[in-house]
Amino acid sequence: MSRVYNFSAGPSMLPEAVLNQAREEMLDWQGSGMSVMEMSHRGKEFVSIAEKAEADVRGLMAIPDNYRVLFLQGGATSQFAMVPLNLLQGATKACYVNTGSWSKKAISEAGKFAEVIVSATSEAEKFTTIPAQDSWQIDSDAAYLHYTSNETIGGVEFQEIPDSKGLTLVSDMSSNILSRAVDVSKFGVIYAGAQKNMGPAGITLVIVREDLMGNVPASTPSMLDYAQHAKSDSMMNTPPTYSWYLMGLVFEWIKNNGGLAAIEARNIRKAGKLYDQIDGSDFYSSPVDPAYRSRMNVPFILADDSLNDKFLSGAKNEGLVTLKGHRSVGGMRASIYNAMPEAGIDALVSFMQEFERSNG
Ligand SMILES: *Cc1c(COP(=O)(O)O)cnc(C)c1O
């Protein structure tokens, strides 16, 4: 067996320790005689798995008691609709910050339910930066302010939690949740699909402040109502049990590796090595404003883009895969989530140096 360093933006690498544990427990989970996939979601075995996952993520993120943690389906994309459905509560406006492709999708979906006020946009800068906060137009009649804490495609990341000027703050953290410590108490809702930094596809974590639930239009489908999910402990219907279990193993892995402070320090080091390599040569460049460069998704461009295919195939020969940039940005993109080992970064940096030597 030979595993590659997979720089995919998502689904993406999982920690090897997690995959090994899942393999060991595949046929017989802890003496139950069953695979987790075969268990009733209401049986005591699975309920213990579900409760442990919740307790672990509460501990890791220091989630206050007045927040519920929901384990939902439908991806972050469903949250683009659930957020306005649950939070408008009679208001007609919502504020959104537009920092890239995922913000745009959230804005477009919210437009079905609300008058969207784009408080700030970096579209004119091709989404390579984040507009200065003192320029944001925040309407005090809006129900909430939404932002994308890390733009997975553009590689732009908020380094601080923005000031929402009193509005309920909502964040799509799909591609940087659990990569750094955040103060959950500053938010009304945090949501994230699992498949970037937490587990396999099919499950979405939603952290919602209790007082924001339970005030939806009567026509709202139960499956889109946070309060209904909270009331049934995310088991209104059959949840994605195996994804929930694997996500729990990832939480445990983070705990065993020193928690978020240690993970964050490692992420700063990993991203730093890669940006140093990019900035240290004229052969490579980063399109992103240095103040907002993502620690998770690192786009970079070759000065001579006719070498792109040669770069990608050479990298693949070294076991460094899925480095092709998103079509909207071009060049390369290295997604280096929590599960990317530091050795994977070192291997990529060595390859970049070697490639420059033979083609520069
Ligand atoms: C991947 C991604 C999404 C979409 O997630 P799905 O789970 O596929 O719906 C939304 N927002 C961000 C920031 C993402 O990276």
The ligand as an SDF file (V2000), in Angstrom:
LIG
                    3D

 15 15  0  0  0  0  0  0  0  0999 V2000
  -17.2400   23.1240    0.2970 C   0  0  0  0  0  0  0  0  0  0  0  0
  -17.8500   24.3690    0.8130 C   0  0  0  0  0  0  0  0  0  0  0  0
  -19.2410   24.5670    0.8270 C   0  0  0  0  0  0  0  0  0  0  0  0
  -20.2100   23.5480    0.2570 C   0  0  0  0  0  0  0  0  0  0  0  0
  -20.2890   22.4720    1.0800 O   0  0  0  0  0  0  0  0  0  0  0  0
  -21.2760   21.2370    0.7720 P   0  0  0  0  0  0  0  0  0  0  0  0
  -21.1130   20.4300    2.0060 O   0  0  0  0  0  0  0  0  0  0  0  0
  -20.7600   20.5910   -0.4700 O   0  0  0  0  0  0  0  0  0  0  0  0
  -22.6410   21.7790    0.5910 O   0  0  0  0  0  0  0  0  0  0  0  0
  -19.7320   25.7360    1.3630 C   0  0  0  0  0  0  0  0  0  0  0  0
  -18.9090   26.6700    1.8630 N   0  0  0  0  0  0  0  0  0  0  0  0
  -17.5660   26.5310    1.8660 C   0  0  0  0  0  0  0  0  0  0  0  0
  -16.7050   27.6060    2.4480 C   0  0  0  0  0  0  0  0  0  0  0  0
  -17.0000   25.3630    1.3390 C   0  0  0  0  0  0  0  0  0  0  0  0
  -15.6600   25.2210    1.3530 O   0  0  0  0  0  0  0  0  0  0  0  0
  1  2  1  0
  2  3  1  0
  2 14  2  0
  3  4  1  0
  3 10  2  0
  4  5  1  0
  5  6  1  0
  6  7  2  0
  6  8  1  0
  6  9  1  0
 10 11  1  0
 11 12  2  0
 12 13  1  0
 12 14  1  0
 14 15  1  0
M  END
$$$$
